[in-house]
């Protein structure tokens, strides 16, 4: 199975357009230790020719440009795309806005929970995805779904979506519905990805608020995990004076600290661990930082755009 990281940054990208934090300035000034990243998205394929995208980043057009394998070959028809489908893990802007790039009456399958698909249904801008060509396919928690090519042929990739701790997308928060802002289970899902033989190849969890014991047991002894790396510390944005929310308030566990993901994963056996969805303020983005060294020594890699993985 082929995996391509299309974008490794959190919402807004790295550097975020309006951020003048030292991290962002370094990337903007082309510091070799501060490599820019687009917003979080990955692509997977069984044959290296036909691909499925997990989360449609607002930067999707640029991501396709950066990965020619996801664009038509000279021998393809005048209108063609090797993108067979898109699967959404939530309704965040940084995971759905890129769908608008996929208009122009091109066939593909669009997978999401009923909750997420209803968000698209209720926002008319997504009607640019002509329903005659783009089939919306609801997925259910804990029910395996076989990803299909445009012609209905099985891809040999099975995905099991399951709920993880999180919250409703920021732009859908409803303060009148209490401290969880109206969140439901389907608002934040993780993906267990299996091959044609039913073997789990990897887990994709770009958003997660905490790591309960059941999740530790589920991912134990796995080959690969791509996991939420939004912030280094929970109060990072407050300390750095660029925001007023903690990571927990945003539905994201921090990398560092006694309740952070590095500590929580310490006794979980996973062959390869990669942080993705990394915020512009996170010092682990800097290749020469103490935080990057700490993460690396704990067995973690920091994802970057166009990173290629093969299982």
C-alpha positions in Angstrom: 0.0 0.0 0.0 1.2 3.5 -0.9 0.7 6.5 1.3 1.5 10.1 0.3 1.3 12.9 2.8 -0.2 15.8 0.8 -0.2 18.2 3.7 1.2 18.0 7.2 0.1 21.3 8.9 -3.0 22.1 10.9 -5.6 24.5 9.7 -4.1 27.6 8.2 -1.0 25.8 7.1 2.6 26.6 8.0 3.2 29.5 8.0 -0.3 30.5 8.6 -1.2 33.5 6.4 -1.7 36.0 9.3 0.8 34.6 11.8 3.9 36.6 12.7 5.1 34.2 15.4 8.8 33.4 15.2 8.0 29.9 13.9 6.1 31.4 11.0 8.7 34.1 10.3 11.4 31.5 10.0 9.3 29.5 7.4 8.5 32.7 5.5 12.1 33.7 5.4 13.0 30.2 4.0 15.0 29.1 7.0 16.2 25.5 6.0 15.1 24.3 9.5 11.6 25.6 9.1 10.1 23.9 6.1 6.7 25.2 5.0 3.7 22.8 5.0 0.2 22.8 3.5 -2.9 21.8 5.4 -3.5 18.3 6.6 -4.4 15.6 4.0 -3.1 12.2 2.8 -3.6 10.0 -0.2 -3.5 6.2 -0.3 -3.3 3.7 -3.1 -3.0 -0.1 -3.6 -1.5 0.1 -7.1 0.2 3.5 -7.1 -2.1 4.5 -10.0 -5.6 5.0 -8.5 -5.8 7.0 -5.3 -8.1 7.9 -2.4 -7.7 11.1 -0.5 -8.4 11.3 3.2 -9.6 14.9 4.0 -9.8 17.6 1.3 -7.5 20.4 2.4 -8.1 24.0 1.2 -4.6 23.6 -0.3 -5.7 20.6 -2.4 -5.0 22.1 -5.8 -1.4 22.9 -4.8 -1.0 19.5 -3.3 -2.0 17.8 -6.5 0.4 20.0 -8.4 3.1 19.0 -6.0 2.3 15.3 -6.5 2.1 14.6 -10.3 1.1 11.0 -9.6 -2.3 12.4 -8.6 -2.7 14.3 -11.9 -3.6 12.9 -15.4 -0.9 11.3 -17.5 -0.4 12.3 -21.2 -2.1 9.0 -22.2 -5.2 9.6 -20.2 -8.5 11.0 -21.6 -8.9 14.8 -22.0 -10.9 14.8 -18.8 -9.6 12.4 -16.2 -8.3 12.1 -12.6 -6.6 9.2 -10.8 -8.5 10.3 -7.7 -11.1 7.6 -7.1 -12.6 8.9 -3.9 -12.4 11.3 -0.9 -13.0 10.3 2.7 -13.7 12.9 5.3 -12.9 12.4 9.0 -14.8 15.5 10.1 -16.4 18.7 8.9 -13.6 21.1 9.7 -12.9 23.7 7.2 -9.3 22.4 6.7 -10.7 19.0 5.8 -13.7 19.9 3.6 -13.0 23.2 1.8 -10.7 21.5 -0.7 -13.7 19.6 -2.2 -14.5 22.8 -4.1 -11.3 22.2 -6.1 -12.8 18.9 -7.3 -15.7 20.4 -9.3 -16.0 20.3 -13.1 -18.2 17.2 -13.3 -15.5 14.6 -12.5 -16.6 11.3 -11.1 -15.4 10.1 -7.7 -16.9 8.7 -4.5 -17.3 10.9 -1.5 -17.3 9.1 1.9 -18.3 10.5 5.2 -20.4 9.9 8.3 -24.1 10.9 8.0 -23.3 13.8 10.3 -20.5 15.1 8.0 -22.4 14.5 4.8 -25.4 16.4 6.2 -23.1 19.4 6.8 -22.2 19.3 3.1 -25.9 18.9 2.2 -26.9 21.9 4.2 -24.2 24.2 2.6 -25.1 24.9 -1.0 -21.6 25.8 -2.1 -20.9 22.0 -2.1 -23.5 21.6 -4.8 -20.7 22.4 -7.2 -20.0 18.6 -6.8 -22.5 17.5 -9.4 -24.4 14.6 -7.8 -24.6 12.9 -11.2 -20.9 12.4 -11.0 -20.0 12.5 -7.3 -21.6 9.7 -5.3 -22.0 10.5 -1.6 -21.6 7.3 0.3 -22.4 7.3 4.1 -20.1 5.4 6.4 -21.1 4.0 9.8 -19.0 3.9 12.9 -17.3 0.5 13.5 -18.6 -0.9 10.1 -15.9 -1.8 7.6 -16.3 -0.2 4.2 -14.6 -1.4 1.0 -13.4 1.6 -0.9 -14.4 1.4 -4.5 -13.0 2.8 -7.8 -15.2 4.9 -10.0 -16.5 1.9 -11.9 -17.5 0.1 -8.8 -14.5 -2.2 -8.8 -13.1 -3.1 -5.3 -9.9 -1.3 -4.5 -8.7 -3.9 -2.0 -8.6 -1.3 0.7 -11.0 -1.6 3.6 -11.5 1.2 6.1 -13.0 0.9 9.6 -14.1 4.3 10.9 -14.4 4.7 14.7 -15.1 7.6 17.0 -12.3 9.1 19.0 -12.5 11.9 21.7 -13.0 15.2 20.0 -15.6 17.9 19.2 -17.7 19.4 16.5 -16.0 21.6 13.9 -15.3 25.1 15.2 -17.7 26.8 12.7 -20.5 24.4 13.8 -20.1 25.0 17.6 -23.4 25.8 19.4 -22.8 27.3 22.8 -26.4 26.8 23.8 -25.9 23.1 23.8 -23.5 23.0 26.7 -19.8 22.5 27.2 -19.5 20.0 24.3 -21.0 22.6 21.9 -23.4 20.1 20.5 -20.7 17.5 19.6 -21.8 13.9 18.7 -19.7 10.8 18.1 -19.6 11.2 14.4 -17.9 14.6 14.6 -14.4 13.2 15.1 -13.5 9.8 13.6 -10.3 7.8 13.2 -9.6 5.4 10.4 -8.2 1.8 10.6 -7.0 0.9 7.2 -6.8 -2.7 6.1 -5.5 -4.5 3.0 -7.3 -7.0 0.8 -6.4 -9.8 3.2 -8.0 -8.0 6.2 -4.7 -7.1 7.8 -4.5 -3.7 9.4 -1.9 -1.6 7.6 -2.1 1.7 9.5 -4.2 4.1 11.6 -5.0 7.7 10.6 -6.1 9.9 13.5 -5.5 13.6 12.6 -7.7 14.9 15.4 -8.0 13.5 18.9 -8.6 15.1 22.3 -7.2 12.4 24.6 -6.0 8.8 24.5 -8.3 6.5 26.6 -7.2 3.0 27.5 -9.4 1.4 24.9 -7.7 3.3 22.2 -4.3 2.3 23.5 -5.3 -1.3 23.3 -6.7 -1.0 19.8 -3.6 0.6 18.3 -1.1 -1.6 20.2 1.1 -3.8 18.0 0.3 -1.8 14.8 2.6 -1.1 11.9 2.1 2.6 11.5 0.1 5.5 13.0 -0.4 9.1 11.7 -1.6 11.0 14.7 -2.7 14.4 15.8 0.3 16.6 16.4 -1.4 20.0 16.6 0.3 21.6 19.6 3.5 20.9 21.7 1.8 22.0 24.9 -1.8 22.5 25.8 -1.5 26.2 26.6 0.9 26.9 23.7 -1.3 29.4 21.8 -2.0 31.3 25.0 1.7 31.4 26.1 2.8 32.5 22.7 0.1 35.2 22.7 -1.4 34.2 19.4 -4.7 32.8 20.7 -7.0 32.3 23.7 -7.8 28.6 23.4 -6.1 25.6 24.8 -5.5 22.4 22.8 -8.2 20.7 24.9 -10.7 23.4 24.1 -10.0 22.9 20.4 -10.3 19.1 20.7 -6.6 18.3 20.3 -4.2 16.5 22.6 -0.8 18.1 23.0 2.5 16.3 22.1 4.3 17.0 25.4 3.4 16.8 29.0 2.2 14.1 31.5 -1.1 13.8 29.6 0.4 14.4 26.2 0.6 11.9 23.3 4.3 11.2 23.6 3.9 10.1 27.2 0.6 8.3 26.5 2.2 6.3 23.7 5.2 5.4 25.7 4.2 1.8 26.4 2.3 1.2 23.2 4.1 -1.0 20.6 3.9 0.7 17.2 6.6 0.2 14.6 6.4 3.7 13.2 4.8 6.8 14.7 4.3 10.0 12.8 2.8 13.3 13.9 0.5 15.1 11.4 -1.8 18.1 11.5 0.8 20.3 13.2 0.1 23.9 14.1 2.1 26.9 12.9 3.3 27.6 16.5 4.5 24.1 17.3 8.3 24.2 17.9 8.6 20.6 16.8 8.2 21.9 13.3 11.7 23.3 13.6 14.3 20.6 12.6 16.9 22.1 15.0 14.7 22.6 18.0 15.0 20.8 21.3 11.3 19.8 20.9 12.0 18.1 17.6 14.9 16.3 19.2 12.7 15.2 22.1 10.0 13.9 19.8 12.5 12.0 17.7 14.2 10.4 20.7 10.8 9.3 21.8 10.4 7.4 18.5 8.3 10.0 16.7 8.7 11.5 13.2 7.2 14.8 12.1 5.3 14.6 8.8 6.2 16.9 5.9 4.5 17.6 2.6 5.1 14.9 -0.1 6.4 12.4 2.4 6.1 8.9 0.9 5.3 5.8 2.9 5.0 2.3 1.6 3.7 -0.7 3.6 
